[in-house]
Amino acid sequence: LTPHIRSIEQTLQSPDLTRDIETYGEQLSMSISAIAQLSKGWQKHPPPEVQTVLAAAVDVCRLVLVALPSSPLIRNRTSVLLQRMILCLGEGILPTMPSFFGPLLTNCSFEDDILDVSQLINQLCIKFKEKAASSVDSAILPFLQKVLSIQLTATSVAPGGLNGDTNGISPPPHLITEQLSIRKQAFATLQHIAVHNVGAVLYSETNVASLGDILQLMNDGATTVPDPIMNKTCAQFFCELIEQWGTGDGHHSPPAQVTNSFFEFIYGAFVPGMIRYVLGTNFNVKDALYCRVLAEFGRALWLLKQSCRGNAEFNSRVIDLHVLGGNGSGTKGSTHVANGFQCAACGKDFESMLKAWKEELRGQ
């Protein structure tokens, strides 16, 4: 490892470094790759002397990234090295991650860059749970902004066409696939943040002003994107936050103002949007993938009913307004389904009643 580190340090001193980015980028990326490969000898808890060398390797690779951030090879190999160092150095890598996310995201210009950053954030959330919050906090908004920017650059199609707005220009199928592939990284990363209890980053001082936009992004993913796998991913995001933020125990709950805004969004946008989607003709309850979406929504309704917001609010804003009131979209209400919602004792019960409601509408 040490000879590779010394070689990198010597190369960084070259006066032609920034004048020939392609040549030096390839040379330095090979050294970074070699370090990453050699580190595979220590999957977990390497000896202290090895950790010291690996930490030095991380520092020198950061210098490489700062010196040549425009090199795609450098960005990719650095991301691979960091994935290895998360395993080798454990929590010791956390303080240095923001200094890598900065140049990685600033120069992020391809779908592969999005994937690399997404994998890093996901891995940190999976391995360190709540402890990952400080290391990913400053990366969330720039990451989401890059996803949107690259998506629009790649497809040059207004979002309205994708979401079914008749005023939008519907893109050809291959562009829809490409667009969804890029958006999928944003959906998956936000889902990892929620599932692994890193949700505090969503209402941190850095990100709280954009919480509404983040919720809208995930709501669109749950209710309008024509892909049941992404629908499930986004619905699960809301399930986890309802469970964590609706307990009222203060452990995972955000400030009251954030909690109130969140549940207003759930009652005002997520629940009616999901009901419309599930009852719509494109939602096939006989398809296994759509059944998973339905299971997540059933669980979300159960958690919402059990939350500290109280059963009375659930009855008023879900059962009375949407089930008996027909969801405000001309759909005929159902007393049978309303009674089922009131008596439901788990997510499966809600799932069964939604299926029954869909069957009722089909028979009319």
Buried (B, 14 or more C-beta within 10 A) or exposed (E): BEEBBEBBEEBBEEEEBEEEBEEBBBBBBBBBBBBBEBBEEBEEEBEEEBBEBBBBBBEBBBEBBBBBBEBBBBBBBBBBBBBBBBBBBBEBBBEBBBBBBBBBBEBBBBBEBBBBBBBBBBBBBBBBEBBBBBBBBBBBBBBBBBBBBBBBEBBEBBBEBBEEEEEBEBBEEEBBEBBBBBBBBBBBBBBBBBBBBBBBBBBBEEBBEBBEEBBEBBBBBBBBBEBBBBBBBBBBBBBBBBBBBBBEEEEBBBEEEBBEBBBEBBBEBBBBBBBBBBBEEEBEBEEEEBBBBBBBBBBBBBBBBBBEBEEEBBBEBBBEBBBBEBBEEEBEBBEEBBEBBBEBEEBEBBBBBBBBBBEBBEEE
